[in-house]
Amino acid sequence: MKLSSSVFALLCLIFEIVSIALFLRGFFPVPVKSSFSAKSKLTDFPAEPHTAGDGVNSSRAPAPLFRRVVLLLIDALRQDFVFGSDGRRFMPYTRHVLERGSSHSFTAKARPPTVTMPRIKALTTGSIPGFIDVVMNLNSPALLEDNLIWQAKSAGKRIIFYGDDTWVRLFPKHFMEHDGTTSFFVSDYTEVDNNVTRHLDGTLKRDDWDILILHYLGLDHIGHISGPHSSLIGPKLTEMDDIIKKIHSSLISKESEGTLPNLLVVCGDHGMSETGSHGGSSDAEINTPLVLISPAFRRKAGLEEPEVLEQVDLPPTLALALGLPVSQNSVGRLIPAVFEDSSLRDQLRLLQINGHQLSRLLRDSNPAFHKEDGYEQFRVAEKAHGSWMKLYMDGNTSEVLSNMGKKVLKQYLEALKAMSSALSRQLGNYDMYSMIMGMILILQVLVLLVLAMPEALSREAVVDVPLASSLLSLPFCLLCVLGSALHVLVCTSAGGPCYLCSLPWLLVFSVILFSSAFMCALGAMAMRRIPSSSKTPAKGCAWTLSELDTLLLIGTVGHTLSLASSSFIEEEHQTWYFLLNTLCLAVFQDVCRKYFREQRGRGEEMDGKYFRDPRGEEEDEDEKRASLGMSSRWEKWLALVTPLMTLACCRLLRALNHTGVQWAHLPDFGHWLNSGDHKPFLSVLSVLSLVLIFLLVQRHCSLVSKIALALGMLGVYSYRAAVGNVLFPWQHSSRIVSKGTVEARFVYVFVLGILFTGVKDLLRSQVMSSAGDSGRLKSRGLWEVYSGVVLLVALLFRAHNLPTLACCLLIQTIMAQFIWKKMHYDAAQTTIMHYWFGQAFFYFQGNSNNIGTVDISVGFVGLESYVEAPAVFLTALSTYAGPLLWACHLLCHLSSERDRAVMGLGHGSYCFALLRSIPVVFYVVLVTSLRYHLFIWSVFSPKLLYEAMHTLITTAVCLFFTFMDQERSARP
């Protein structure tokens, strides 16, 4: 079966995407859950240790400590916003309460991923959600597992909720009254909180509720818009402080003699990074304040140092404080300070209930539970508890009883800590069958791409895959039988979760048949390569190994191998910056060789016997120079300056956005530009960048597209001025004028207009009879589509990142004009260079391998409400703008090279597929071997998601390459 290189590459990438999805399905583990399908009940409480026959109710349930609970959840509330200098300045009432004895303050650590939906699940179930919940965060389904909200509703508690509508989706029928606000429209940080506060006065006066949950989103939205050091943060914290004061005052006024006290819980679901995002594992993202305020607390007055605990410790504490069962999948442990004023018997009883729940969960999820230190410690503590109860029931009131009780209390706390840590480390069970099958299929794709290299990079750009002939071979039949037998064996003996075993057998056997045929085809292609391995390259091969090729190959493989370390993953941008600098120096060496050494050699040849008339060879070059108005001398020096100018631009961009982990917290030029004092300078820089972008892009466009592009650039600046990022000359205040919805839609109109013009030119080129006219019209259509994408990216980029886009276009222009065309690099070399530049500009934007650097605010540019499809598309486009722009430029560049366009697009598509497959294969093998690594969820898992998404983006790019290549090949 013969396929063009572009179609072959596209099919390989599609197959690889399916294989990665299968691997991800097995890699992201099923969370630790109890084997009991029913939810916890009060009757499930263990018997209280005591001497048999004493007539005491052994299953005594603990009495509730609080009558009402108000849970005030402030999204993205960092620890230093309350306990640091910001708390002293902007939250005076809260700090006053903390200094009194009627409160306890803690630092609650949120486990990654630090995004809202998984954090809400952790705060209500006490379990640690899986990392795949990052994806589910966009469309949260109903929460079916045992949780605090369900337990409260089942016990007759009346619950009211106002705030983030994620709660309403997770608990659709649990609230007596609710009013949800969308959490994804980050441009709004005022109305989204006013919609919560407007219910507060009336609700606090009522007596028909037991639990009130408030989830404020404004602080999180400000962080996404302008970061944690924005001038908007202070007023928002003051607003939250006033709300805390209002709630606390109301609860105090409702206190009366003979009733249980009320409890106010103030906490954050996650923190906020130095860029204003969240999702990663930096201290600013995982450290959140937890403040418990109630008259029941009687500690010594003064500001105490916040104790560090896990965020999942809050759900079991609240459950037992309200007299409810602990959720059966909870891995949290009680917060002792909440119950320290209870009797010693009640404290021991509560700790025993919590320990019993943790030990049962440990038994269900870990076959080797008896080897865990915490499990044995709990058994010892429970026996000591029984001995203490015997003395207590006998009426012993000596100091020995008190000391013994304190010792048992300490034993319980140590056992709970050990069991909670063991369960937290376990997280879940990997589906190794799905992981191994996905890894084998991905490896097959890479081997196929490598074996097909001589044919894919030949002048014909056609690959012969012997897939049909493999179906009739004996090895194919044997592999099918072996694969089927292994599948039956695994599925009948699997002791853990298995996704493939849950699929219909017909579908699985179809996959086995295809994989077996794939394996046989690989064997046939390998045997076909063996006879010619010691000979010269295959006939028609257009690609031979040069010094630059060696550099590109070593650089790509070296970068892939560097990902074996967690530190290299966190600082991967440094590797790409180094490779890009090395590439520029290598290109500079090639330019020097071409214009100096080879030129001197040509002069010596002309003086000798091999004199040739240079007019025929250089006629085309002279015409090109004349059209550009430059001489050979100026062309030489411009070519020499191009790599050096590229190095200078890259060095400036490195200072614009600090990324990674080690230096991300340090101030960079972007922070300086975004500060309020430097807004005029940012405005001038934005204008200059937009003008440069227009000048670089409009050269290949029609007059109509040029006008639309100019108006679009004006709209981009107007949008940034409307949202308060930049200033107009007549504008004296930097306050936000509007949400910029009208201005953004104004730009969208011109983006669609330019894209429509480009697509129209592409379609017109199909019906033109003249090949020359058709080629020119098609080239212009591609450049116009590229211009529309550039305009859209300019709208999505933050104001301080517009210089990044301008430098990207400048480097593309000078490299195409003076390097790629003049140095006669082939399509494979040009593709690899474009890929390297795209990777480097991914990090120049401020991205990293941390999910917290994804700027979700761009998903709502021009939208008045949350719409999932455009929000996801805009966020993905903005995040991967660097690789996408360089891929689009490569398509335009190769299509404009009419002498090699026929094979160039196929070569480019194949190289993209190969460059993507190498790191994917290496990384899949790496995370499989390091699946129990300490940083598997904080470092390796986010990188795995980035690799999967990047492969999906590359597949879309190769699809467009294939479309253009097939259309060109179809023409006579």
NULUMKE-665741 format. One record per residue (C-alpha): x, y, z. Coordinates in steps of 0.1 Angstrom, whole numbers, plus 5000, padded with zeros to 4 digits. Layout:
N
XYZ;...
REM end
This chain:
972
500050005000;501750324988;501050645006;502350995001;504651115029;502051365042;499251105043;501550855059;502651105086;499051205093;497850845097;500850775121;499951075142;496250975144;497150625154;499550775180;496851005194;494650695200;497550505216;498350805239;494650825249;494750455258;497950505278;496550805297;493450605305;495650355323;498150595337;495850835356;494850605384;491450525399;491350715432;491450515464;487950405473;486350175497;484949845484;481649925501;479150065475;476850205502;477750535519;478750555556;476050555582;475950625620;475250255625;478650185610;480450335639;482750085657;481949975692;483550185719;486249985736;485049875771;484649575793;481849345780;478649325801;478849665817;475549775802;476950065783;475850145747;479050035728;478050215696;477550555711;477650825685;479451145693;477351445701;477651745677;479752035688;478152305666;474652405658;475352605626;478252615602;479152885576;481752775551;483253085534;485352965505;487353245488;488753115455;492553145451;493053285487;496753265493;498253215527;500053545527;496753725518;495653645554;498753575575;501253805557;501554175552;498554185529;496454055557;497554335581;496854605555;493654485539;491954245563;492154415597;488954255612;490153905603;493553965619;491754105650;489753785653;492953575649;494553755678;491653675701;491253335717;488053235699;489753105667;492252865653;494352935622;496152675600;498052655567;496152395547;498152225520;496252155488;497451865467;498051925430;496251975407;495352305423;492252375403;488752435416;486752125409;489251875423;489752105454;485952105460;485951725458;488751715483;486951955507;483751755506;484951385503;488251405521;489851205492;492651315469;491251355434;493251225404;495151445381;492751375352;490251585372;491951885356;490151795323;486951725342;487152075357;485552225326;482452015328;481951875363;479551585365;477551505396;479551365425;478351015433;480850905460;480250945497;480751315507;480051555535;477151735517;475251405511;475751305547;474451645560;471451625537;470651265548;470851375584;468251635578;470551935577;469252225557;471952355533;472052685514;474652765488;475653075468;478553115445;480552905420;478152685401;480552395402;478952315435;475552305419;476752065392;478551835417;475551835441;472551895419;469751805444;471351865478;470752235485;467552375499;468352705481;471052795458;472253065433;475252965411;477553195392;479853085364;483453025375;485053055340;484153405329;487253555345;486853905331;484153975357;485454015393;482654245406;479254115397;480353755403;480853845440;477954085442;475653805431;476653615463;476653905487;473254025477;471753715494;473753745526;471753995547;468453815543;469953465548;471753555580;468553675596;466753355589;466653045612;465652785586;469152665577;471952465593;474852495568;475552795546;478252765519;479553075501;482053055473;483553385461;485353395428;486353755424;489853725439;490653435415;489453625385;491653925394;494653695397;493953555362;493653905348;496454095364;498253875389;498653865428;500354205430;497654395411;496254705426;492854535425;493854275451;493854505481;490254635476;489054275470;490654155502;489054445521;485654345506;486153985518;487154115553;483854315555;481953995546;483753795573;482854075598;479254075587;478953695590;480853675623;478753955639;475553785628;476553445642;477553605675;474253785678;472453445673;474253275702;472053205732;472453015765;471752645764;472352605726;475452475708;477752745694;478152835657;481252785636;482653005608;485152845585;487253075562;489452895537;490652895501;490452605476;493952675462;496452955461;497753175433;501153165415;503253475410;501653505375;498153485389;497353135377;497052805395;497152435389;500752355398;502652265429;504452585439;504152695475;502052995465;499552765448;499352485475;499452685507;496052815517;494752965549;492252785571;490652985598;488052835623;486153095644;483752995672;482953085708;483652715716;487352785712;489152915742;492852945736;495253195749;494953535732;497553635707;498453575671;499553205669;501853055643;499552875618;499952495621;500452305589;497952035579;496451875549;493352025532;491651685533;491751705572;488851945572;486051715559;486351445586;486751725612;483551905601;481651575598;482351455634;481851815647;478351805632;477651445645;477851295610;479750985597;483151035580;482950985543;484250635536;486850735510;488351015532;492051005538;492051295562;492551295599;490851495627;492151845636;492851795674;492552165682;488852165673;488051905700;490551995727;487852135750;485751815748;486051555775;488951305772;486551025766;484951205737;488251295722;489350935723;486050815709;486251065680;489850955672;488850595673;486050645648;488350835625;491050555628;488450285622;487450455589;491050495578;492050145587;489049995568;489950205537;493550095540;492449725542;490249775511;492849945489;496149785500;496549405501;499649445523;497849665548;499049465578;502649575569;501749945573;503050095605;500050305610;497650005609;499549825637;499850145657;496050195655;495449835668;497849905697;496150235705;492650075704;493749805729;495150075752;491950265747;490049955760;492249935791;491650305797;487850265793;487849985818;489450205844;487150495835;484050275838;485250155872;485150515884;488850565886;489550935889;493250925897;495951115879;497050775864;493850765844;494551115830;498151035821;497150705805;494350885785;496851145772;499250865762;496450685743;495451015727;499051055714;499050695701;495850755682;497251075666;500450905655;498450615640;496050845622;499051045607;500750725595;497650575579;496650905563;500150945548;500050585535;496650635518;497750975504;500850815489;498950535473;496450765454;495150485433;495950175412;497450195377;495850005349;499049845337;497449645309;496149965292;499450145299;501549865283;499349825253;499350195247;503150205251;503549915226;501350085200;503250415204;506550235200;505250075168;504450415154;508050545161;509650235146;507450265115;508450635111;512150555114;511950255089;510150475064;512650755065;514550685033;511250665013;509450945031;512351185024;512951074988;512251294959;509051104952;507951144989;506050814987;506050535014;505250175006;503750005037;503249635031;500149615053;497849425029;500449145022;501049105060;497448995065;498148665046;501348575064;501848305090;503348545116;500148755114;498048455124;500348355152;500448705166;496548725165;496348395184;498948505209;497448845214;493948695219;495248445244;497148715264;493948935265;491848645278;494548555304;494848915316;491148985318;490348655337;493148715362;493249095366;493049195402;492849565396;491049805373;491349725336;489849945309;490449715280;488749425297;485649635300;485449705263;483449475239;485449175229;484849235192;486349585195;489449455214;490049175189;489849425161;492549625178;494549295182;494149215145;495349565135;498249565159;499349225146;499149345110;501149655120;503849435136;504149215106;504349525083;507249655105;509049325101;508649335064;509949685061;512849605084;513849305062;513549525032;516049765047;518649495056;520049425021;520749795014;522049885048;525649855038;525150025004;524650384994;521350555003;518250454985;517750574950;516050914948;516851004984;516951374987;518351385022;521951325032;523551385065;525451715068;527051895097;523852085103;521851765101;524051615128;523551915150;519751895146;519651525152;521951535183;520051835197;516651665193;517751335209;519751515236;516751725246;514551415247;517051235270;517351535293;513651485303;514651185324;515151425354;512351615371;514551925373;515151915336;511351895330;510752195353;513552395335;513052255300;513052605286;516752635293;517452335271;515552485242;517252825247;520552655245;519652455214;518352765197;521552955204;523652665191;521552655160;522053025153;525852985157;525752685133;523852885108;526253165112;529152925104;527352805073;526853165061;530553235066;531452925047;529153015018;530053375014;533753365022;535553025019;533452894990;533553224973;537353234975;537452874962;535252974932;537553264924;540553034923;538552794900;537753084876;541453174874;542352824865;541452584837;537852534849;536652884839;532852904835;530453184826;528653264858;525853444841;523753134836;524153014872;523553354889;520853494866;518053414889;519853534920;520553874903;516953914894;515953854930;518454104943;517354364918;513754314928;514754374964;516954674955;520054524971;523454424958;525354104964;527554274989;524554395010;522954055007;526153895021;526254125051;522554095058;522853715058;525753745083;523753975106;520553755105;521753485130;523253745153;520053945152;518153635160;520353565190;519853925202;516053895199;515953565218;518153705246;515753995250;512753765251;514253555278;514153855301;510553925293;508953625310;510653415337;509353065335;510052725350;510352685388;513752805400;513453165388;509753205381;509253395414;511853655405;510653985390;511054005352;510654265326;507054165321;506254235358;507954575354;505854655324;502554545340;503054765371;500855065372;503755315372;505055195339;501755175320;502755465296;505955275286;503854955281;501455155259;504255285237;505854945234;502554785225;501955045197;505454985183;504954605184;501554625167;503054855139;505954615134;503554315133;501454495106;504454585085;505854225086;502554055079;500854275053;503554225026;501953915011;498254025015;495854174991;494754534995;491454445012;493254225037;495854495044;493054735053;491354475075;494654395092;495354755100;491854815115;492254485134;495554605149;493754925160;491054705175;493654505195;495054825211;491454945218;490654625235;493754645257;492955005265;489354905274;490454645299;492954885315;496254735302;497355035281;496455395277;495255625249;497055965247;493956145258;493355905286;494456035320;493255745342;494255385340;490955255354;489154985335;486655145311;484754825301;485254455298;486354505262;483654285247;482754525219;486354595210;487254225209;484254135187;485354425164;488654245160;486953905155;485054045125;488354145108;489953805116;487053625100;487153865070;490853795064;490453425069;487453435044;489553625019;492353375022;490153065019;488453234989;491853274971;492652904979;489452794963;489853014933;493252864927;491652524921;489852634890;492552834873;494052684842;497452844845;499752664869;501752984875;498753204883;497252924904;500452894924;500753264931;497053284941;497352984964;500553134980;498753454986;495753275001;497953085025;499653405036;496353575042;495153285064;498453315082;497753685087;494353615101;495853375127;498553635136;495853905142;493853665164;496953575184;497753945188;494253995203;494753705228;498253785239;498654005269;499954355262;503454285275;503753975253;503154165220;506854215216;507253835217;504853815187;506654095169;510053925174;508653595162;507453755129;510753945125;512853635129;510653445105;510953715079;514753765080;515453395083;513253315053;514653595032;518453565039;518953215053;516452945042;516253075006;519853175001;521452885019;519352635000;518452425031;516152135021;512652095035;513651855063;516352095077;513952385074;511252195092;513452095121;514552455125;510952575125;510152305151;512952425173;511952785170;508352695178;509352515210;511552805221;508753055215;506352835235;508552925265;509253275254;505453335259;505853255296;504552895294;506152605312;505452235320;503252355349;499552375344;499452695365;501052895336;498052825313;496353165309;492653075309;491553435308;492153445271;489253195267;486753465275;488053755253;484953895236;482553665255;479853785279;479353445294;481053105295;480752905263;482852595265;483852535228;485252875220;486752915255;488752585250;489752675215;490953025224;492952895254;494652625234;495452865205;496953115229;498952855248;500452695217;500653015196;504452975193;504552625177;501452695157;502753025141;506052855132;504252555117;501952785097;504952995085;506652665074;503552575053;503552915036;507352905031;507352565016;504352634993;506052954980;509152744970;507752634937;510752434927;510452194956;506852244968;505751904955;507951704979;508551985004;505151965021;505451585024;508851605039;507751875063;504751675075;506851365079;509451555100;506751695122;505451345129;508951215137;509951505159;506751465179;506951085182;510551075196;509851265229;506351105232;507850745231;510650835255;508351015279;505750735280;508450485288;509850725314;506650785333;505850415333;509150335350;508850625374;505250595382;506050565419;508350865418;507951135445;507151405419;504951185396;501851405401;503451745406;506051725377;505651425354;501851415351;501451785339;504251725314;502451415301;499351615295;501351885277;502951615254;499551475246;498051815238;501051905217;500751585197;497051665191;498052015179;500751865156;498151625142;495851915133;498852095116;499751785096;496151755085;496452095069;499752005054;498251685039;495251875025;497552125007;499951844996;497151624982;495551914964;498952014948;499651644938;496151624922;497051904897;498551794864;
REM end
